[in-house]
Amino acid sequence: MASGTDINMNAAPKCLRCSTQMEAGFIPGETSKVVTVTRWVAGQPEPSFWKGTKISGKEQRAIITYRCPGCGFLESYATDIIS
């Protein structure tokens, strides 16, 4: 579904606050001694005894975050589905 608000993930957007070209990156998630990339998960969080939060069987998407080098504003998008 295309619309006028689609974001081209191959090109960094301009900052909504100051119009500076943004830089792509990610926000790490940390557990014990493992660093992971955060992801978007559909639905409400459900507790899991073994994993902390149940995510299996739910839609999951990679998150890309852009940072403005001018003002520090962060903007995140849920992109590709993670299998």
Backbone hydrogen bonds in HBPLUS format (Angstrom, degrees):
<---DONOR---> <-ACCEPTOR-->    atom                        ^
c    i                          cat <-CA-CA->   ^        H-A-AA   ^      H-
h    n   atom  resd res      DA  || num        DHA   H-A  angle D-A-AA Bond
n    s   type  num  typ     dist DA aas  dist angle  dist       angle   num
A0006-ASP N   A0003-SER O   3.36 MM   3  5.67 170.8  2.37 114.3 114.4     1
A0011-ALA N   A0008-ASN O   3.17 MM   3  5.70 162.4  2.20 115.4 120.6     2
A0022-MET N   A0013-PRO O   2.98 MM   9  5.85 163.6  2.01 162.0 164.9     3
A0015-CYS N   A0020-THR O   2.79 MM   5  5.26 165.3  1.81 145.6 149.9     4
A0019-SER N   A0015-CYS O   2.97 MM   4  4.49 140.8  2.13 120.6 127.4     5
A0023-GLU N   A0067-ARG O   2.84 MM  44  5.21 165.6  1.86 144.3 147.8     6
A0067-ARG N   A0023-GLU O   2.81 MM  44  5.21 153.1  1.88 145.0 152.5     7
A0025-GLY N   A0065-THR O   2.78 MM  40  5.35 128.9  2.04 154.7 170.9     8
A0065-THR N   A0025-GLY O   3.17 MM  40  5.35 169.7  2.18 139.3 137.5     9
A0038-THR N   A0027-ILE O   3.37 MM  11  6.24 161.3  2.41 157.7 161.2    10
A0029-GLY N   A0036-THR O   2.71 MM   7  5.01 163.8  1.73 137.7 143.2    11
A0036-THR N   A0029-GLY O   2.71 MM   7  5.01 171.5  1.72 158.4 161.1    12
A0031-THR N   A0034-VAL O   2.96 MM   3  5.35 166.0  1.98 159.6 164.1    13
A0034-VAL N   A0031-THR O   2.73 MM   3  5.35 171.7  1.74 155.1 155.0    14
A0040-TRP N   A0061-ARG O   2.94 MM  21  5.15 161.8  1.97 152.4 155.5    15
A0061-ARG N   A0040-TRP O   2.88 MM  21  5.15 156.3  1.94 146.2 153.2    16
A0042-ALA N   A0059-GLU O   2.95 MM  17  5.39 163.6  1.98 155.3 159.6    17
A0054-LYS N   A0046-GLU O   2.72 MM   8  5.42 165.9  1.74 163.2 167.8    18
A0048-SER N   A0052-GLY O   3.24 MM   4  4.80 157.9  2.29  99.3 100.6    19
A0052-GLY N   A0048-SER O   2.90 MM   4  4.80 136.8  2.09 136.5 137.0    20
A0058-LYS N   A0055-ILE O   3.18 MM   3  5.64 153.8  2.25 135.9 135.3    21
A0082-ILE N   A0060-GLN O   2.77 MM  22  5.40 167.3  1.78 138.3 142.1    22
A0062-ALA N   A0080-ASP O   2.83 MM  18  5.50 159.4  1.87 161.6 164.7    23
A0079-THR N   A0062-ALA O   2.68 MM  17  5.39 161.7  1.71 158.7 164.6    24
A0064-ILE N   A0077-TYR O   2.94 MM  13  5.44 158.6  1.98 157.0 161.2    25
A0077-TYR N   A0064-ILE O   2.87 MM  13  5.44 154.5  1.94 155.1 163.7    26
A0066-TYR N   A0075-GLU O   2.77 MM   9  5.21 168.6  1.78 152.1 154.7    27
A0075-GLU N   A0066-TYR O   2.94 MM   9  5.21 152.6  2.01 146.8 153.6    28
A0068-CYS N   A0073-PHE O   2.94 MM   5  5.26 151.5  2.02 148.9 157.8    29
A0072-GLY N   A0068-CYS O   2.82 MM   4  4.84 140.9  1.98 133.0 142.8    30
